[in-house]
Amino acid sequence: MVDRMLSEVLKNTRVLVETLELSVSLEDDELTLRVEIFEMISNPRHYSARIWRLEHYRIQATFPQVDGSPAHAPSDELILKEFEGIELPIEPRYYANSLAARVAFLSELEASINLLMPNASS
């Protein structure tokens, strides 16, 4: 039973094989994007990707409080937010190796950026 449960878990487990960060200009916005490339454990040479946008936020804990105000000062944090403007394949696809997957995913990313901004250069 444990082996069967482990088998089910591993069936959908992916290993992060590569992380890329790149800067992209869209209209008046300079974006820093992170692309993560995963390989399926149960199905070698099948890759998927996820894309994140790096954003700076000023956050402040609301508790604990002193005299009705937060006790701690705000802090500036870099946060990864899943990028909704462009989607890369979530379902694994076959590629000969991680380099081939990287080239394909970056080509798809470039094509998506060009659709959003026909005059964009990446």
C-alpha positions in Angstrom: 0.0 0.0 0.0 2.8 2.4 0.8 4.5 1.6 -2.4 1.3 2.3 -4.3 0.9 5.7 -2.5 4.5 6.6 -3.3 4.0 5.6 -6.9 1.0 7.9 -7.2 3.0 10.8 -5.6 6.0 10.3 -7.9 3.8 10.0 -11.0 3.1 13.8 -10.8 6.4 14.8 -9.3 8.6 17.2 -11.3 12.3 18.1 -10.7 13.4 21.7 -11.2 16.2 21.3 -13.8 16.8 25.0 -14.8 16.0 28.5 -13.7 16.3 31.5 -16.0 15.9 35.2 -15.2 15.4 37.7 -17.9 14.4 41.4 -18.3 11.7 42.3 -20.7 10.3 45.7 -21.7 6.6 45.9 -22.2 5.2 49.3 -23.0 6.6 51.5 -20.2 7.2 48.6 -17.8 10.6 46.8 -17.3 9.7 43.3 -16.1 12.0 40.8 -14.5 10.7 37.3 -15.3 11.8 34.0 -13.9 11.3 30.9 -16.0 11.5 27.5 -14.3 11.9 24.4 -16.3 10.8 21.0 -14.8 11.3 17.4 -15.8 8.9 14.7 -14.9 10.4 12.0 -12.6 8.1 9.3 -13.9 8.5 10.3 -17.5 12.0 11.4 -18.3 12.5 13.9 -21.1 9.1 15.4 -20.6 9.4 19.0 -19.6 7.0 21.8 -18.4 7.6 25.4 -17.5 6.3 28.0 -15.1 6.9 31.7 -15.4 7.0 34.2 -12.6 7.2 38.0 -12.4 9.5 39.4 -9.7 7.8 42.3 -8.0 8.8 44.6 -5.1 6.2 45.1 -2.4 6.2 47.1 0.8 4.5 45.0 3.4 3.7 45.5 7.1 2.5 43.1 9.7 -0.7 44.2 11.4 0.1 42.3 14.6 1.4 42.7 17.2 0.1 46.3 17.8 1.2 48.9 20.3 -1.4 51.7 21.1 -3.4 50.7 18.0 -0.6 50.8 15.5 1.6 48.0 14.1 4.6 47.4 16.3 6.9 46.6 13.4 8.0 48.9 10.6 7.1 48.1 7.0 9.7 46.2 5.0 10.4 46.1 1.2 10.3 42.6 -0.1 10.9 40.9 -3.5 8.1 38.6 -4.2 7.6 36.0 -6.9 4.1 36.2 -8.5 3.0 33.8 -11.1 2.9 35.8 -14.3 -0.5 35.8 -15.8 0.3 37.8 -18.9 2.0 34.9 -20.6 1.6 31.2 -20.1 4.1 28.5 -20.9 3.1 24.8 -21.1 2.1 23.3 -17.8 1.4 19.9 -19.3 4.7 18.1 -19.9 5.9 17.7 -23.5 8.7 15.6 -24.9 12.1 17.2 -25.7 15.4 15.5 -26.3 17.0 17.2 -23.3 16.6 20.3 -21.0 18.5 22.5 -23.5 15.9 21.7 -26.2 13.1 22.4 -23.7 14.8 25.7 -22.8 15.1 26.8 -26.4 11.4 25.9 -27.1 10.1 27.6 -24.0 12.1 30.8 -24.6 10.9 30.8 -28.2 7.3 30.5 -27.0 7.9 33.3 -24.5 9.4 35.5 -27.2 6.4 34.9 -29.5 4.0 35.7 -26.7 5.8 38.9 -25.9 5.7 39.9 -29.6 1.9 39.2 -29.6 1.5 41.5 -26.5 3.9 44.2 -28.0 4.5 43.8 -31.7 7.5 46.2 -31.4 9.0 44.6 -28.3 12.5 43.4 -28.3 13.6 40.7 -25.8 
